[in-house]
Amino acid sequence: MTAFELPWLVADVGGTNARFGLVASPGARPSQVAVLAGARYRTLADAVSGYLAEHAGGLRPGAACLAVAGPIDGDRYRLTNSPWAGSVRDLGVPFAALLNDFEALALSLPHLDGGELVSLGGPEPAHGVKAVLGPGTGLGVGGLIPTGDGWTPIPGEGGHVTLPARDDRELEIVRALRAGGREHVVAEDVLSGPGLVRLHRALARVNGVTAPDLTASDIVARLDDSLCAETVEVFCAMLGSFAGNVALTLGARGGVYLGGGVLPRIVERVRTSDFRTRFAANPDMSSYLEGIATALIVAPQPALTGAAAWLAQRAAKELIS
């Protein structure tokens, strides 16, 4: 028995693509997953209708949870990198809720199995506060707190803190970025897909060489090129320092997890980089950080899993009340 009629609709809506799935029962993983190009649809409601018609046989879900990459205000959303905006009530679903995309990613963490995570060092993940961060179009950060009846996600804007620069070379990179017009260099300026491009250009300036204009995909695909390889190494090292700061800020003894679209393309490079060394390299709290697990999420659609977990938790609460 459940408080919401089954099946449930879950979605992970970004600026380029919208990913959808159906949940057949509480605790089940999303099935009938499909990725739709946002440009094909005028509104999010149109994309939902398209998914249900094309991939779900026209059925009508009894509840929905949508993770969106943009600000949320109650039932209203506005995507950061898409013209889609409106109310979740426009979907015509009896119960529909919104989550920030990193809230959904955080909620997926207790439900990911070993094959969906790659260890980046430290002990086995413990029960406790967890942190998740991810370089993609931007740099997302979130947390997850265990409560008596489940988990509570913590959204935030941690990607906009000042970029941690540890040594003289990284300070030179910051100076190069400032010379290029970024007066205050925040973490997202470097630790993201677009940031990887900025870092490549900044390192070229620091090294006194001319570099071709490359995309983030080009850079991670050309690791036999010395400048591209150095760019990825510096990226992973600075990401380690940033992740350590997040762990200390949240007290994330339950583990720090990396998501986003950039890192799954370079899993082995991340594993062999200075990420973990820099994560724990704090002059006062190194033993604290060494006791925290770090892992890279390689699950294909973790935000859908998180949205499904949120619906199951909410349905249980509704049933009890």
C-alpha positions in Angstrom: 0.0 0.0 0.0 1.3 3.5 -0.8 0.0 7.0 -0.3 0.5 7.8 -4.1 -0.9 5.8 -6.9 1.7 3.9 -8.9 3.7 4.2 -11.2 5.6 7.3 -10.4 7.4 9.5 -12.8 11.0 10.7 -12.1 13.0 13.2 -14.1 16.4 14.8 -14.2 16.0 18.0 -16.3 19.1 19.8 -17.5 19.8 22.6 -19.9 20.4 20.3 -22.9 18.6 17.0 -22.1 15.7 15.8 -19.9 16.0 12.2 -18.6 12.8 10.4 -17.5 11.9 7.1 -15.9 9.1 5.3 -14.2 9.1 3.7 -10.7 6.9 0.6 -10.4 7.0 0.3 -6.6 8.5 2.0 -3.6 12.2 1.2 -3.5 12.4 0.0 -7.1 15.0 1.5 -9.5 13.6 3.6 -12.3 12.8 1.7 -15.5 11.8 2.7 -19.1 14.5 5.4 -18.9 14.7 7.7 -21.9 16.8 10.8 -22.6 15.0 13.5 -24.6 16.6 16.5 -26.2 15.1 19.6 -24.6 15.3 21.6 -27.9 12.6 19.3 -29.3 10.0 20.6 -26.9 8.6 24.1 -26.2 8.0 23.4 -22.5 8.8 20.9 -19.8 5.1 19.9 -19.8 5.5 19.1 -23.5 8.6 17.0 -22.8 6.7 15.0 -20.1 3.8 14.4 -22.4 6.2 13.3 -25.1 8.0 10.8 -22.8 4.7 9.3 -21.6 3.4 9.0 -25.1 6.6 7.6 -26.7 8.2 5.6 -24.0 5.4 4.7 -21.4 2.5 3.7 -23.6 0.5 6.8 -22.7 0.0 5.9 -19.0 -0.6 8.5 -16.4 1.6 8.5 -13.3 0.1 9.0 -9.8 3.1 11.1 -8.6 6.2 12.8 -9.9 9.5 14.1 -8.7 11.6 16.2 -11.0 15.2 17.2 -10.4 15.9 20.4 -12.2 19.2 22.3 -12.9 18.0 25.7 -11.8 16.5 27.7 -9.0 13.3 26.5 -7.4 10.7 28.5 -5.5 7.9 26.3 -4.1 6.2 24.8 -7.1 8.0 27.0 -9.6 11.2 26.4 -11.5 13.5 28.2 -13.9 16.2 26.3 -15.7 19.6 28.1 -15.7 20.6 27.0 -19.2 17.2 26.6 -20.9 14.2 28.8 -21.5 12.0 26.3 -19.7 10.2 27.9 -16.7 6.9 27.5 -15.0 5.0 25.5 -12.3 5.2 21.8 -11.7 1.4 21.9 -11.4 1.3 22.4 -15.1 2.2 18.7 -15.6 -1.2 17.4 -14.7 0.1 14.8 -12.2 -1.9 14.4 -9.0 1.2 14.9 -6.8 4.3 16.5 -8.2 7.4 17.9 -6.5 10.6 19.7 -7.5 14.2 19.1 -6.3 17.4 20.8 -7.2 19.5 18.5 -9.3 22.2 18.1 -6.6 19.5 17.4 -3.9 18.5 14.5 -6.1 22.1 13.4 -6.6 22.7 13.6 -2.9 19.6 11.4 -2.2 20.9 8.8 -4.6 24.0 8.1 -2.5 22.7 5.6 0.0 21.2 3.6 -2.9 24.2 3.3 -5.1 25.9 -0.1 -5.2 29.6 -1.0 -5.6 29.5 -1.2 -9.4 28.2 2.4 -9.5 31.0 3.8 -7.5 34.8 4.0 -8.1 36.8 4.4 -4.9 39.2 7.3 -4.9 40.8 6.4 -1.5 40.0 6.3 2.2 38.1 3.7 4.2 34.8 2.1 3.4 32.0 4.8 3.4 30.5 5.2 6.9 27.0 6.1 8.0 26.8 9.8 8.6 26.7 13.1 6.8 27.6 12.8 3.1 28.7 15.4 0.6 28.5 15.4 -3.2 30.0 17.7 -5.7 30.3 17.6 -9.4 32.0 19.5 -12.2 29.7 19.8 -15.3 28.3 22.9 -16.9 28.8 24.4 -13.5 30.1 23.1 -10.2 27.4 21.7 -8.0 27.6 21.0 -4.3 25.2 19.3 -2.0 24.9 17.4 1.3 22.9 14.6 2.8 22.0 14.3 6.5 20.7 11.1 8.1 17.5 11.6 10.1 15.4 9.3 12.1 13.1 8.5 9.2 15.4 8.7 6.2 17.7 11.3 4.7 17.4 15.1 4.3 19.3 16.7 1.4 21.1 20.0 1.7 21.2 22.2 -1.5 23.8 24.9 -1.7 25.9 27.1 -3.9 29.3 25.9 -2.8 30.7 26.1 -6.3 30.9 29.9 -6.0 33.3 30.0 -3.1 36.8 31.3 -3.8 39.0 28.9 -5.7 41.6 27.2 -3.4 45.1 27.8 -4.7 47.7 25.9 -2.7 51.1 26.8 -4.2 52.9 29.4 -6.2 52.1 27.8 -9.6 48.4 27.7 -8.8 48.6 31.3 -7.7 50.1 32.1 -11.1 47.1 30.4 -12.7 44.8 32.6 -10.6 46.7 35.7 -11.7 46.4 34.6 -15.3 42.7 34.2 -15.0 42.4 37.6 -13.3 44.5 39.1 -16.2 42.0 37.5 -18.5 39.1 39.4 -17.0 38.0 37.3 -14.0 38.6 39.7 -11.1 37.3 37.3 -8.4 38.1 33.7 -9.3 35.6 31.2 -7.8 35.9 27.5 -7.8 33.4 27.0 -10.7 35.6 29.2 -12.9 38.1 26.4 -13.0 36.4 23.2 -11.7 33.7 22.7 -14.3 33.6 21.9 -18.0 33.9 25.5 -19.1 36.5 25.9 -16.3 38.7 23.2 -17.8 38.9 25.3 -21.0 39.8 28.4 -18.9 42.4 26.4 -17.0 44.0 25.2 -20.3 44.3 28.8 -21.6 45.6 30.0 -18.2 48.3 27.3 -18.1 49.3 28.2 -21.7 49.8 31.8 -20.5 51.7 30.7 -17.5 54.0 28.4 -19.6 54.5 31.1 -22.2 53.1 29.0 -25.1 50.3 29.4 -27.6 47.5 26.8 -27.2 44.8 26.0 -29.7 41.2 26.7 -28.8 39.9 23.4 -27.4 36.7 22.3 -25.8 36.6 20.4 -22.5 35.9 17.2 -24.5 39.0 17.9 -26.7 41.2 18.4 -23.6 40.2 15.1 -21.9 40.6 13.3 -25.2 44.1 14.6 -25.9 46.0 13.5 -22.8 49.0 12.6 -24.9 49.4 16.4 -25.4 51.6 17.8 -22.6 49.5 20.9 -22.0 46.2 19.0 -22.0 47.7 16.4 -19.6 49.0 19.2 -17.3 45.5 20.8 -17.4 43.8 17.7 -16.2 46.4 17.0 -13.5 46.0 20.6 -12.1 42.2 20.2 -12.4 42.2 17.0 -10.4 44.6 18.4 -7.7 42.6 21.6 -7.2 39.4 19.6 -7.1 40.9 17.5 -4.3 41.6 20.7 -2.2 38.1 21.9 -2.9 36.5 18.5 -2.0 38.5 18.6 1.3 37.1 22.0 2.1 33.6 20.7 1.4 34.2 17.7 3.7 35.4 19.9 6.5 32.5 22.4 6.1 29.8 19.8 6.2 31.5 17.4 8.6 31.0 14.7 5.9 32.3 11.7 7.7 29.9 9.6 5.7 31.9 10.1 2.5 32.5 12.6 -0.2 31.2 11.7 -3.7 32.1 13.1 -7.1 29.4 13.4 -9.8 28.9 15.6 -12.8 29.5 15.1 -16.5 33.3 15.6 -16.7 34.9 13.1 -14.4 33.3 9.8 -15.6 35.2 10.4 -18.9 38.6 10.3 -17.2 38.1 7.8 -14.3 41.6 6.3 -14.4 43.2 9.7 -14.7 41.3 10.9 -11.6 42.3 7.7 -9.7 46.0 8.1 -10.4 46.0 11.9 -9.9 46.9 14.0 -6.8 43.1 14.2 -6.0 43.3 12.1 -2.8 46.6 13.5 -1.6 45.3 17.1 -1.9 42.0 16.1 -0.4 43.7 15.2 2.9 46.5 17.8 2.7 45.3 20.1 5.5 47.9 21.2 8.0 45.5 20.9 11.0 42.9 18.3 9.9 44.7 15.7 7.8 43.9 12.8 10.1 40.2 13.8 10.1 40.2 13.9 6.3 42.1 10.7 5.9 39.3 9.0 7.7 36.7 10.0 5.1 35.9 7.9 2.0 36.0 9.5 -1.4 34.4 8.0 -4.5 33.4 8.8 -8.0 29.9 8.1 -9.2 29.7 6.2 -12.4 26.0 5.2 -12.3 24.4 6.3 -15.6 21.3 8.2 -14.1 21.9 8.7 -10.4 19.6 11.7 -10.1 16.7 9.5 -11.2 17.5 7.1 -8.4 17.6 10.0 -6.0 14.2 11.4 -7.1 12.7 7.9 -6.8 14.1 7.7 -3.2 12.6 11.0 -2.3 9.2 9.9 -3.6 9.4 6.7 -1.6 10.3 8.5 1.6 7.6 11.1 1.1 5.0 8.5 0.3 5.8 6.7 3.5 5.4 9.9 5.5 2.1 10.6 3.9 0.8 7.1 4.6 1.8 7.4 8.3 0.2 10.8 8.7 
